Amino acid sequence: MLHILVLFSLFLLVSSAHGGVVDFCVANLSAPQGPEGYSCKPPAEVTADDFVYSGMNVPGNYSSLFNDNAKTAFVHQFPALNGHGLATARNDIAPGGAIPLNLHPGASETIFIAEGSVTAGFISSDNTVYMKTLNKGDLMVFPQGLMHFLVNTGEEKALVYGMFSSPNPGLQGISEALFGSNLPSEFIEKITLIDANEARRLKALFGGSG
């Protein structure tokens, strides 16, 4: 009798788990985002176009500061990623350019070098630097929440794709956080030892204030 009860309980567990599975959940971006992501767009309103994103087929213009361009396909740009635990990005980096120190609080990132060569690395929580020069076809993983960077150390343009373990990995640039914000320059001097005048100069470049 006991084994019958156990089998029946397992059947109910499997049945309920299967019943909760949906094929997809295209994000309804007009609704608020919760801890588990966005609510689903009504299936009757979903079309094949929802599952296609063409925003990364051409490179963008290089930034004047770091000679790079990053295009993202996160859930906000590509709502079909909602609930799938993945996202992607395209990074075009000119020779000598860089993707400066940044982190993703919500995801790990794996980069794939499609063209050129870059020196990439991340800094662990014990301040150990893991850095390697990567060539076409190489991959490298940046653990979730750790600061990382890429520098084009080759002689040609580098094309690097990033794959993330969340549809909404988040992004915080370290320079943007310091110099693109309204954190007063006097406090930046105290917490970083960067002279307040230099902090103001950098704020002018990054659009910050204070």
C-alpha positions, 0 to 999 in steps of 0.5 A, spaced: 500 500 500 505 504 501 509 504 494 502 505 491 501 511 495 508 513 493 507 512 486 501 516 486 504 522 489 510 522 484 505 522 479 501 528 482 508 531 482 510 530 475 503 532 472 503 538 476 510 540 474 508 538 466 502 542 467 506 548 469 510 548 463 509 553 457 512 553 451 514 561 451 512 567 455 514 573 450 514 579 455 509 584 456 513 590 457 507 595 458 506 591 465 511 592 471 517 587 471 517 582 477 523 578 481 521 572 476 521 577 470 515 580 466 508 577 465 506 574 458 504 577 452 497 574 450 499 568 446 493 570 441 497 576 440 504 573 439 507 572 432 513 569 429 516 576 429 516 576 436 522 571 436 526 575 431 531 580 433 535 584 427 538 589 432 545 586 431 546 585 424 551 591 423 556 595 427 554 601 431 558 607 431 564 607 436 564 611 442 569 617 442 572 615 449 573 608 449 573 607 441 568 601 442 560 600 441 556 595 444 549 593 442 545 589 447 539 584 446 536 584 453 529 582 454 527 590 454 530 590 446 528 582 445 522 581 449 522 573 447 528 572 451 523 573 457 523 566 462 529 563 457 535 565 462 539 568 456 541 574 453 546 576 448 550 582 446 555 585 440 561 588 441 565 592 436 572 594 438 577 598 434 584 597 435 587 600 441 579 601 444 576 597 450 570 595 453 572 598 460 571 595 467 563 593 468 559 588 471 553 584 470 549 583 477 544 579 474 548 574 470 555 570 468 557 572 461 561 568 456 564 572 450 566 569 444 571 572 439 568 572 432 574 577 429 581 579 431 584 579 438 583 582 445 586 581 452 580 580 457 580 579 464 576 579 470 577 581 478 575 576 483 572 578 490 579 577 493 582 582 488 586 576 484 586 578 476 585 573 471 587 576 464 588 572 458 589 574 450 584 571 446 584 570 439 578 568 434 574 562 436 576 563 443 571 563 449 572 566 456 567 566 462 566 572 466 563 570 473 556 573 475 557 580 479 565 581 478 568 586 474 571 585 467 574 588 461 576 587 454 582 591 450 583 590 443 591 589 443 591 587 436 592 591 429 585 590 426 577 591 429 575 586 434 568 583 434 566 580 440 559 576 442 557 576 449 552 571 452 549 571 458 545 567 463 539 571 464 535 575 460 536 581 464 543 581 466 544 588 468 550 593 467 554 597 471 560 601 468 565 603 473 567 609 470 560 611 469 558 610 476 563 614 478 563 620 473 557 619 470 553 620 476 552 626 481 557 623 486 560 630 489 568 630 486 570 631 493 567 625 496 570 621 489 577 624 492 576 621 499 574 614 497 578 613 491 584 618 492 583 621 485 584 628 485 577 632 485 579 637 480 581 630 475 574 628 478 571 634 475 574 633 468 572 626 468 565 628 470 565 633 464 567 627 459 562 622 462 556 627 463 556 627 471 555 633 475 558 634 482 
